[in-house]
Amino acid sequence: MNRNFRCQTFSLCLLAMTVMLVSGCQNAAKQPQFSEPSINLFVDQQFSEPTSTIETPEQIFAVPNDVVRELKQRVMMHRDPKDRSTALINFIFDDKNDSLEYVNSATLVANQTLLKRQANCLSLTILAYSLANALGFDARFQDVEVPEYWITRSGNSLLNGHVNLVVNPDSKFAGVGQIVYRRNSFLIDFDRVPSRSKLKTTEINRNAIISMFYNNKAADAMLVQNDDLAYQYLKAAIHFAPELSGNWNNLAVLYRQKQLFSAAEQVYLHSLVLEPNHTNTMANLAMLYRMTGRPEQAVDLEAKVAKKRLSNPFYFVMLGNEAFERQDADTALHHYRQSLRLQPNTPEALFGMARGYLLKGDLTAASRYLQSAKKSVEPGAERRRYQSKLDLLNAIAKQV
């Protein structure tokens, strides 16, 4: 089997992201309704009702009244739009010196993000939208068209997406559904990927964000083999945004995991109708063809995927991470070097090199690459994280 396509990946839309079940009593989300032919792609009889209920859209965006009152006191006291923007940013990121921490796996509803002070890009966007909306500010969701970018969790490769929020505290409503925009818009974003500001963005609606939230929660459930809950989340995700091909791709992954191969194939094909050049779906369908003894149908798909991925440095970071998870240091280092040849000073690849050499017991080389990874990111939380790893590595070196 072609090594490049052995990995079946989920699609996530994250700031980089995904999990935490909502605690306490919840209302069950309304059962989604689907039109033909999409409804024929669901196999309800293969899944049971989950023991946990999924969050409603209202729960996803809700913030407590006392938080809204405090927010208005701290923001609306300022007349200048820039001062209002700064006050809102401070409220979100450094509320009373309890800084908001970036956590890739934290796909949380707005109130959870406030309580836990953790977020990924999607959770941050949801919280920021809820607060801006409570203030009466105009807020617009944006999907950022990042290159294929993977993270590794629990031995699985997850394909990362990215969203953010543009807020304008100085917009005025000029009638029902109409907004007059001024020049005081600002961006709320963790900005985890270098040069992200140069990437193309597309404005998306609230339903798309709700769908992305459910999609991420489905991926969380799939990682712990809670297939019934994952299925319900994916049906809800598709209900709110049936046009998003990544939702269908994840549904097909779930079917494939349950060995529902025929159903998985039909869903992959539907995903490709929606987005014919969706690389991850093509790769996953090619893998399914090989698993089911049809290598000749996989070849063309694999060629298309290879053409796109072999120039992507983050693809080789993913392969390196997978090799590292298998404790195969030499293969991991080989892939990280390929990534660095394509894009020198990629922080993820430099950090991978450090981990690979650490696995081989070469503390000197590991420290050198950690230093390089630290220098390759902007000052801030990410650089501090690399410094803490360096401090730990140096402490270990002194004991050797």
C-alpha positions in Angstrom: 0.0 0.0 0.0 1.2 3.5 -0.8 2.8 4.8 2.4 1.6 8.4 1.7 -2.1 7.5 2.0 -2.3 5.0 4.9 -3.4 7.7 7.3 -7.2 8.4 7.4 -7.7 11.8 8.9 -10.6 13.7 10.3 -11.3 17.3 9.2 -11.5 19.8 12.0 -12.2 23.5 11.9 -10.1 24.8 14.7 -8.0 27.8 15.9 -6.3 25.1 16.1 -8.6 22.9 18.4 -11.1 20.3 20.1 -13.1 18.8 23.9 -14.9 19.1 27.0 -18.5 17.9 27.5 -20.9 20.5 28.9 -21.7 19.7 32.5 -25.1 19.9 34.2 -28.5 19.6 32.7 -28.9 20.3 29.0 -31.8 20.4 26.6 -31.5 18.0 23.7 -30.9 19.7 20.3 -33.8 19.4 17.9 -33.6 16.4 15.7 -32.2 17.6 12.4 -34.3 17.4 9.2 -32.7 16.5 5.9 -33.9 16.6 2.3 -33.3 14.0 -0.4 -30.9 12.7 -1.5 -28.8 13.5 1.6 -31.1 11.6 3.9 -30.3 8.3 2.1 -26.7 8.7 3.2 -27.6 8.2 6.9 -27.8 4.8 8.5 -29.6 5.4 11.8 -30.3 1.7 12.3 -26.5 1.2 12.7 -26.3 3.5 15.8 -28.0 3.7 19.1 -29.2 6.8 21.0 -26.2 8.3 22.9 -26.3 8.6 26.6 -25.2 12.2 26.4 -27.2 15.0 24.8 -25.6 17.5 22.5 -25.5 21.2 23.1 -28.1 23.4 21.5 -27.1 26.5 19.5 -28.4 28.7 22.3 -26.1 26.9 24.8 -23.1 27.3 22.4 -23.3 31.1 22.4 -24.9 31.9 25.8 -23.1 34.0 28.4 -24.4 34.8 31.9 -26.2 38.0 32.5 -23.8 39.1 35.2 -20.9 38.7 32.7 -22.8 40.9 30.2 -23.4 43.5 32.9 -19.7 43.7 33.8 -18.7 43.7 30.2 -20.9 46.6 29.4 -19.5 48.6 32.4 -15.9 48.0 31.3 -16.4 48.6 27.6 -19.2 51.1 27.1 -17.6 53.6 29.4 -15.3 54.4 26.5 -16.6 56.7 23.7 -13.7 56.1 21.2 -14.2 52.9 19.2 -10.5 52.0 19.5 -10.7 52.3 23.3 -13.8 50.1 23.2 -12.0 47.6 21.1 -9.1 47.5 23.5 -11.4 47.1 26.5 -13.2 44.1 24.8 -9.9 42.5 23.9 -8.7 42.9 27.5 -11.9 41.4 28.8 -11.5 38.3 26.6 -7.8 37.7 26.8 -6.7 39.0 30.2 -9.7 39.2 32.4 -8.5 40.3 35.8 -5.0 38.9 35.1 -6.3 35.4 34.4 -5.0 35.1 30.9 -6.9 33.1 28.3 -4.8 30.1 27.4 -4.6 28.5 24.0 -5.5 24.8 24.2 -5.8 22.9 20.9 -8.3 20.5 22.2 -10.6 23.0 23.9 -13.8 23.2 21.8 -16.0 24.8 24.4 -19.2 26.7 24.5 -18.8 30.4 25.4 -19.6 30.1 29.1 -17.1 27.2 29.5 -14.4 29.3 27.8 -15.1 32.1 30.4 -14.9 29.7 33.3 -12.0 27.6 32.2 -10.0 30.4 30.6 -9.1 28.0 27.8 -9.9 28.1 24.1 -8.9 27.1 20.6 -9.7 29.3 17.6 -13.3 28.1 17.3 -14.0 28.6 21.0 -12.4 32.0 21.0 -14.5 33.0 18.0 -17.7 31.8 19.6 -16.9 33.7 22.9 -15.9 36.8 21.1 -19.0 36.8 18.9 -21.2 36.3 22.0 -19.6 39.2 23.9 -19.6 41.5 20.9 -23.2 40.7 20.1 -24.2 41.5 23.7 -22.6 44.9 23.3 -24.5 45.5 20.1 -21.3 45.5 18.0 -21.3 44.2 14.5 -19.3 40.9 14.3 -18.5 38.8 11.3 -17.2 35.2 11.2 -14.3 34.4 8.8 -13.0 31.1 7.5 -9.2 31.3 6.9 -8.0 29.3 3.9 -4.9 27.7 5.5 -2.9 25.0 3.7 -3.5 21.5 4.8 -2.2 21.5 8.4 -2.4 18.5 10.8 -2.2 17.9 14.5 -1.7 14.6 16.3 -4.0 13.5 19.1 -4.2 10.1 20.7 -2.3 8.6 17.8 -4.7 10.1 15.2 -3.9 12.8 12.6 -6.5 15.6 12.6 -6.7 18.1 9.8 -6.9 21.6 11.2 -8.8 24.5 9.8 -9.0 28.0 11.1 -11.6 30.7 11.9 -11.6 34.1 13.4 -13.8 37.1 14.0 -13.9 40.7 12.7 -15.6 43.1 15.1 -16.7 46.7 14.5 -17.7 48.6 17.6 -18.5 51.7 15.5 -21.0 50.3 13.0 -24.5 51.7 12.9 -27.7 50.0 11.9 -29.5 51.7 9.1 -32.7 49.8 9.1 -33.7 46.2 9.3 -30.8 43.9 8.3 -28.6 46.8 7.1 -25.3 47.9 8.6 -23.1 50.9 7.8 -19.5 49.9 8.3 -16.7 52.3 9.3 -13.0 52.0 9.6 -12.7 50.7 13.1 -12.9 47.0 12.5 -10.5 44.8 14.4 -9.6 41.1 14.3 -9.9 38.7 17.2 -7.6 35.7 16.5 -5.1 33.5 18.3 -3.1 33.6 15.0 -1.2 30.3 15.5 0.1 30.0 12.0 2.8 32.4 10.7 1.8 34.8 8.0 -1.9 33.9 8.5 -2.9 37.5 8.0 -1.9 37.2 4.3 -4.1 34.2 3.7 -7.5 34.5 1.9 -10.6 34.7 4.1 -14.2 34.1 3.4 -17.1 35.5 5.5 -19.3 32.7 6.9 -22.5 32.7 8.8 -23.5 31.6 12.3 -24.9 28.3 11.1 -21.5 27.4 9.7 -19.9 28.1 13.1 -22.5 25.9 14.8 -21.8 23.2 12.3 -18.0 23.4 12.9 -18.6 23.2 16.7 -20.6 20.0 16.2 -18.1 18.6 13.8 -15.3 19.1 16.3 -17.3 17.5 19.1 -17.9 14.6 16.8 -14.2 14.2 16.2 -13.7 14.2 20.0 -16.2 11.4 20.4 -14.6 9.4 17.6 -11.3 9.6 19.3 -12.7 7.8 22.3 -14.8 5.4 20.2 -18.1 6.9 21.3 -19.6 6.3 17.8 -23.2 6.9 18.8 -22.5 10.3 20.1 -20.2 11.1 17.2 -23.0 10.2 14.8 -25.5 12.5 16.5 -23.0 15.4 16.4 -22.3 14.8 12.7 -25.9 14.7 11.8 -26.4 18.0 13.6 -23.3 19.5 11.9 -24.7 18.5 8.5 -28.1 19.8 9.4 -26.7 23.3 10.0 -24.3 23.3 7.0 -24.9 20.5 4.6 -22.8 22.3 2.0 -19.5 21.7 4.0 -17.8 18.8 2.5 -15.6 18.2 5.6 -18.7 17.2 7.6 -19.5 14.5 5.1 -15.9 13.4 5.0 -15.9 12.8 8.8 -19.2 10.9 8.6 -17.6 8.6 6.0 -14.6 8.2 8.4 -17.0 7.1 11.1 -18.7 4.6 8.8 -15.4 3.2 7.8 -14.4 2.8 11.4 -17.6 0.8 11.9 -16.7 -1.2 8.7 -19.8 0.1 6.9 -17.7 0.3 3.7 -20.5 0.7 1.2 -22.1 3.5 3.1 -18.7 5.2 3.6 -18.0 5.1 -0.1 -21.3 6.8 -0.9 -20.6 9.5 1.6 -17.1 10.1 0.3 -18.4 10.4 -3.2 -21.1 12.9 -2.0 -18.4 14.9 -0.3 -16.5 15.1 -3.5 -19.6 16.3 -5.4 -19.7 19.2 -3.0 -15.9 19.9 -3.3 -14.3 17.9 -6.1 -10.7 18.8 -5.1 -11.0 18.2 -1.4 -7.6 16.5 -0.8 -8.4 14.8 2.5 -11.6 13.2 1.1 -9.7 12.0 -2.0 -7.0 10.5 0.2 -9.5 8.8 2.5 -11.5 7.4 -0.4 -8.3 6.1 -2.0 -7.5 4.3 1.2 -11.0 2.8 1.3 -10.6 1.5 -2.2 -7.3 -0.2 -1.2 -8.9 -1.6 2.0 -11.7 -3.2 -0.1 -9.4 -4.7 -2.8 -9.8 -2.0 -5.5 -6.3 -0.6 -5.9 -6.9 0.4 -9.5 -9.6 2.9 -8.4 -7.2 4.4 -5.8 -4.4 5.2 -8.2 -5.8 8.3 -9.9 -6.9 9.8 -6.5 -3.5 9.1 -5.0 -1.8 10.8 -7.8 -3.9 14.0 -7.4 -3.3 14.0 -3.7 0.4 13.4 -4.0 0.7 16.3 -6.5 -0.8 18.7 -3.9 0.7 17.3 -0.7 4.3 16.7 -1.7 4.9 20.5 -1.8 3.3 21.0 1.6 5.8 21.2 4.5 3.0 20.5 7.0 2.3 17.2 5.3 5.7 16.0 6.2 5.4 17.3 9.7 2.3 15.1 10.0 4.2 12.1 8.7 7.1 12.8 11.1 4.6 13.1 14.0 3.1 9.7 13.1 6.6 8.1 13.0 7.4 9.7 16.3 4.3 8.2 17.9 5.6 4.8 16.7 8.9 5.6 18.4 10.6 5.5 15.0 13.1 8.3 15.4 15.0 7.9 12.2 11.9 8.0 10.0 10.5 10.9 11.9 13.7 12.9 11.5 13.7 12.1 7.7 10.2 13.6 7.3 11.0 16.7 9.4 14.0 17.3 7.3 11.9 17.1 4.2 9.5 19.7 5.7 12.4 22.0 6.5 13.7 21.7 2.9 10.4 22.9 1.6 10.0 25.7 4.2 13.0 26.5 6.4 12.4 27.6 10.0 9.0 25.9 10.2 8.5 25.8 14.0 6.6 22.5 14.0 9.3 20.8 12.0 12.1 22.3 14.2 10.3 21.1 17.3 9.8 17.7 15.7 13.6 17.5 15.0 14.2 18.3 18.7 11.8 15.5 19.8 13.3 13.1 17.3 16.9 13.7 18.6 15.6 13.5 22.2 14.1 10.1 21.3 17.6 9.1 20.1 19.2 10.3 23.3 21.1 13.2 21.6 20.4 16.0 24.1 22.8 18.4 22.4 21.0 18.2 19.0 17.6 18.3 20.7 18.6 21.5 22.6 19.9 23.1 19.4 16.6 22.5 17.5 14.5 23.6 20.4 16.5 26.9 20.4 15.8 27.3 16.7 12.1 26.5 17.2 11.9 29.2 19.9 13.5 31.8 17.6 11.2 31.0 14.8 8.0 32.1 16.6 6.9 35.6 17.7 7.5 36.7 21.3 4.6 35.6 23.5 3.0 32.4 24.9 4.4 30.1 22.1 8.0 31.3 22.7 7.5 30.9 26.5 6.4 27.3 25.9 9.5 26.5 23.9 11.6 28.1 26.6 10.0 26.0 29.3 10.8 22.9 27.3 14.4 24.1 26.9 14.7 24.7 30.7 13.4 21.1 31.3 15.8 19.7 28.7 18.7 21.5 30.2 17.8 20.3 33.7 17.8 16.7 32.4 21.1 17.2 30.7 22.7 18.3 34.0 21.6 15.1 35.6 23.0 12.9 32.8 
